[in-house]
Amino acid sequence: MVHVEVYTKSNCTFCAKAKTWFQDHGIAYTEHDVSSAAAFSEMKQRLPEARTVPQILMDGHLIGGYDTLKEYEKPLLSKLEAAKAS
């Protein structure tokens, strides 16, 4: 099973789209709401290169944001489906 994490903010359209994408594909994820300054600072400590949300990680590896998720949708889905099957 691949562990998926999504850093989000409550007023972020692309965050909502990313969460919907995972839900539509039946993929469980852990959401980290970084709407507060303190939580965003914690995300920046873990992901110093992050400037925006969503930030999507799979097994601790940064995938990127929603645009990257959509750009690499087919290979990512293949990996996630293979992990669910095993």
N, C-alpha and C positions, 0 to 999 in steps of 0.2 A: 504494500500500500504506500502510495506517495503522500507525504505530509504537505499539504498546501496551506500557506498563510497569506492573508491579504490585509495589508495596512490600508485603512480607509478613513475618511472624514464623513460626517453625517450629511453635509450639504454638497457632496461631490457626485456629479452626474456619471463620470466615468467609473467611480467606485461602485455605484449602483449597477452599472452595466456589467462590470466584472463579476460582481456577486451573482447577478442573474445568469450570466454565462455558466458559472460553476453549478448553480442550481439546476439550470436547464439540462445540463449534461450529467446530473446525478453525482457530482463530485463534492465530497465533504471538504470543508476548509475551516480554518481558524481565523476569525476576524480580530484584528487589532484596531480599535477605534482611536485615532490620534487627533481627535478634534481639539483636545486641550493642548496648550503650549507645552506642558510637562510631558504628555504622552508623545507629542511630535518630537520633542527633544530626545526621548528614549529611542524612538525610531531612528533618528539621525545618528545616535551612538552606534546602533547596530548596522545601519546602512548609511555611511557618511556621504555617499554620492547621491542619495535620494534628495530630490528637491520638490517633488510633487507626489500626489497619491492618485490612484492606487499604486502600491508597490506589491508585486506578487512574487512569492517565493515557493519553490517546490523542493522539498528535502533540503531546505536551507540555502538553496542556490537562487540568486536573484534572477527572475525572468524579466521583470520590468513592469511596465504599466499595461493598461488596457489595449493600447495600440499594438504593443508587442505581442500580447496574448492573441489578438486577432490575426496578426501577421503570421504567427507560427502555430495557428490553431490546429492544423492537421497533424503535424508531428507531436505536438503536446498532447492532443487527444489520444493518439496512438500510444504514447507512453503511459498516460493515465489509465486507459482501458486495459492495457497489458498488465499493469500493476494491480488493477481491480480483479482481474481474472486469476492471478496467481495466488 
